[in-house]
Amino acid sequence: ALLDSSYTLNMADGQAGIKRLLEAEEQASVIVSKARKDKLQRLKEAKQEAEKEIALYRQAREAEFQSYNSQHSGGADSKKTELHASTDAALRKIQEQAKANSEAVLTLLHKAVTSFDA
């Protein structure tokens, strides 16, 4: 009878231990599930943050490119305008000199044609 009562007591302790193990396993499962959800959330947030940083970087690089492009293409346009202006100024100067000296040239040509030195 003593054996039967200790066996029954051990079985009751064993069942209580199994029940505690099952509860601990369930708690562990809940903790692991929450940790997975938290990890997925952190990964999602990190991805969104990375996408924002990439977009900002892309905008900055695009702005740099536009600035560079406008400086260098604008420089070509200003050089072209400057070249046209200097060419026009040189042509006006030549035309003014020709106009100022046309009388003298005509006089020299007339003398050269009409005079005869032997």
C-alpha positions in Angstrom: 0.0 0.0 0.0 3.0 2.3 0.7 4.2 1.6 -2.8 0.9 2.4 -4.3 0.6 5.8 -2.6 4.2 6.8 -3.6 3.6 5.6 -7.1 0.4 7.7 -7.3 2.2 10.6 -5.8 5.0 10.3 -8.4 2.5 10.1 -11.2 0.7 13.2 -9.9 4.1 15.0 -9.8 4.9 13.7 -13.2 1.6 14.9 -14.7 2.1 18.3 -13.0 5.7 18.4 -14.4 4.4 17.5 -17.9 1.7 20.2 -17.6 4.4 22.7 -16.6 6.5 21.7 -19.5 3.6 22.1 -21.9 2.8 25.5 -20.5 6.5 26.5 -20.8 6.6 25.2 -24.4 3.5 27.3 -25.2 5.0 30.4 -23.6 8.2 29.8 -25.5 6.2 29.4 -28.7 4.5 32.8 -28.0 7.8 34.4 -27.3 9.4 33.0 -30.5 6.4 34.1 -32.6 6.5 37.6 -31.1 10.3 37.8 -31.8 9.7 36.7 -35.4 7.0 39.4 -35.9 9.3 42.0 -34.3 12.2 41.0 -36.5 10.0 41.2 -39.6 8.8 44.6 -38.5 12.4 45.9 -37.9 13.4 44.5 -41.4 10.4 46.3 -43.0 11.3 49.6 -41.2 15.0 49.2 -42.2 14.0 48.6 -45.8 11.8 51.7 -45.8 14.5 53.8 -44.2 17.0 52.5 -46.8 14.6 53.4 -49.6 14.2 56.9 -48.2 18.0 57.3 -48.0 18.4 56.0 -51.6 15.8 58.5 -52.8 17.5 61.4 -51.0 20.9 60.3 -52.4 19.4 60.0 -55.9 17.8 63.5 -55.6 21.2 65.0 -54.4 23.1 63.3 -57.3 20.5 64.5 -59.8 20.7 68.1 -58.5 24.5 67.9 -58.7 24.2 66.6 -62.3 21.8 69.4 -63.3 24.0 72.0 -61.7 27.1 70.6 -63.5 25.2 70.3 -66.7 23.9 73.9 -66.6 27.3 75.3 -65.7 29.1 73.5 -68.5 26.4 73.8 -71.2 25.7 77.4 -70.2 29.4 78.1 -70.5 29.4 76.8 -74.0 26.5 79.1 -74.9 28.2 82.1 -73.3 31.5 81.3 -75.1 29.5 81.1 -78.4 27.8 84.4 -77.7 31.2 85.9 -76.7 32.8 84.6 -80.0 29.9 86.1 -82.1 30.3 89.4 -80.3 34.1 89.6 -80.9 33.7 88.6 -84.5 31.0 91.2 -85.1 33.3 93.8 -83.4 36.2 92.9 -85.6 34.1 93.1 -88.8 32.8 96.5 -87.8 36.3 97.7 -87.2 37.4 96.5 -90.6 34.4 98.1 -92.2 35.1 101.4 -90.4 38.7 101.4 -91.5 37.7 100.6 -95.1 35.2 103.4 -95.1 37.7 105.8 -93.5 40.5 104.9 -96.0 38.4 104.5 -99.1 39.0 108.1 -100.3 42.7 107.7 -99.9 42.8 104.3 -101.7 40.7 105.7 -104.6 43.1 108.7 -104.9 46.1 106.4 -104.9 44.5 104.2 -107.5 43.6 107.2 -109.7 47.1 108.6 -109.5 48.6 105.2 -110.3 46.4 104.7 -113.4 46.6 108.2 -114.7 50.3 109.0 -114.2 53.0 107.5 -116.3 56.6 107.5 -115.1 59.0 106.4 -117.8 
